[in-house]
Structures are given as C-alpha cells and as structure tokens.
C-alpha cells in the first residue's frame, strides 16, 4: 500500500479473510478504489481502459462502467477513459508568516 502498487493491493485484498475481518477489508478496498478514482481524476486528462482498470482493481468492462457512472467519458473505439476534473474549490494557502506563527505556537505548546 505504501508504494501505491494498486494492482498488488487489490490482489492482496482478495485473499480469504475471517468473517470478523472480511467487512473491514471490503471497506478498505472501497476506500482505496475511491482514492484511486480521485487520483485519476486529478492526474489524468485521459487514461487507457486497461491501465484504469488496474488502478481501480476491476475488470476493464466494469471499470469503464464505473467511469461512466461518475460522469466520465469512455471511448469504446480508442479504449480510453477521459476523467472529469474535480469541481471542488481551490485550497487556500496560508502565507509563510502565518504558517511560521502556527508552527511556533505548536512548538511552544509542546515545550510547556
């Protein structure tokens, strides 16, 4: 997971788990799939359907359907997925002085 080997992650999560652990692993797989979808939407203007399916851990056809359900385009001729960019507002950045002041306050808090 730490090296973001998405195909490897999905392979490992498909193991047989005990009944107590199975819902946790299923939830983890869903979270990882959502993070992969977010990553693709932010990083790619287009991606091959095969590569996309590896990112999301689904068969190619099911991955293309997932993309279509998210409002993305899936070109059947070229086998490309065209993600829709996230519509979230841009993050506001803090000035260096404010960041330094917050860091100073935090370090002072830890020392006392």
C-alpha positions in Angstrom: 0.0 0.0 0.0 2.8 2.4 0.8 4.3 2.2 -2.7 0.8 2.6 -4.3 1.0 -0.6 -6.2 -2.7 -0.6 -6.9 -2.9 -4.0 -8.7 -0.9 -5.6 -5.9 -3.1 -4.1 -3.2 -6.3 -5.4 -4.9 -4.7 -8.9 -5.3 -3.8 -9.0 -1.6 -7.2 -7.8 -0.5 -8.9 -10.6 -2.4 -7.5 -13.2 0.0 -9.8 -15.3 2.1 -10.4 -13.4 5.3 -12.1 -14.5 8.5 -15.7 -13.4 9.0 -14.6 -10.7 11.5 -12.1 -9.2 9.2 -14.0 -9.5 5.9 -16.1 -6.3 6.3 -13.0 -4.3 7.2 -11.1 -5.5 4.2 -14.1 -4.8 2.0 -14.3 -1.3 3.4 -10.6 -0.8 2.9 -10.9 -1.9 -0.7 -13.7 0.6 -1.3 -11.7 3.4 0.2 -8.6 2.5 -1.8 -10.7 2.4 -5.0 -12.2 5.8 -4.2 -8.7 7.3 -3.6 -7.6 5.8 -6.9 -10.5 7.3 -8.7 -9.8 10.7 -7.1 -6.1 10.4 -8.2 -7.0 9.5 -11.8 -9.5 12.5 -11.9 -6.8 14.9 -10.7 -3.8 13.5 -12.6 -5.0 12.3 -16.0 -6.7 14.0 -18.9 -7.1 10.6 -20.5 -6.0 7.1 -19.5 -6.2 3.7 -21.3 -9.1 1.5 -20.1 -6.6 -1.3 -19.2 -4.5 1.0 -17.1 -7.6 2.5 -15.5 -8.9 -1.0 -14.6 -5.6 -1.8 -12.9 -5.9 1.5 -10.8 -9.4 0.6 -9.6 -9.0 -3.1 -9.3 -11.9 -4.0 -11.6 -12.2 -5.9 -14.9 -11.9 -3.5 -17.9 -15.6 -3.5 -18.8 -16.7 -3.0 -15.2 -14.1 -0.2 -14.7 -15.4 1.6 -17.9 -18.9 1.3 -16.5 -17.7 2.8 -13.2 -16.2 5.7 -15.1 -19.4 6.3 -17.0 -21.4 6.3 -13.7 -19.1 9.0 -12.4 -19.9 11.1 -15.5 -16.6 10.4 -17.2 -16.3 9.6 -20.9 -15.4 6.1 -22.0 -14.4 5.8 -25.7 -15.1 2.3 -26.9 -13.1 2.7 -30.1 -9.9 4.0 -28.7 -10.4 2.2 -25.3 -9.6 5.4 -23.5 -11.2 6.9 -20.3 -11.5 10.6 -20.1 -12.0 11.6 -16.5 -13.9 14.7 -15.4 -11.8 17.1 -13.3 -13.0 17.6 -9.7 -15.2 20.6 -9.3 -14.0 21.4 -5.7 -12.8 24.9 -5.0 -9.1 25.5 -4.8 -7.5 25.2 -1.5 -6.5 28.5 0.1 -2.9 28.7 1.1 -1.6 30.4 4.2 1.2 32.9 4.0 4.6 31.9 5.2 4.3 34.2 8.2 1.1 32.6 9.3 2.5 29.1 8.9 5.6 30.1 10.9 3.4 31.6 13.6 1.3 28.5 13.8 4.4 26.3 14.0 5.9 28.5 16.7 2.7 28.3 18.7 2.6 24.5 18.3 6.3 24.0 19.4 5.7 26.4 22.4 2.7 24.3 23.4 4.7 21.1 23.2 7.5 22.5 25.3 5.2 23.7 28.1 
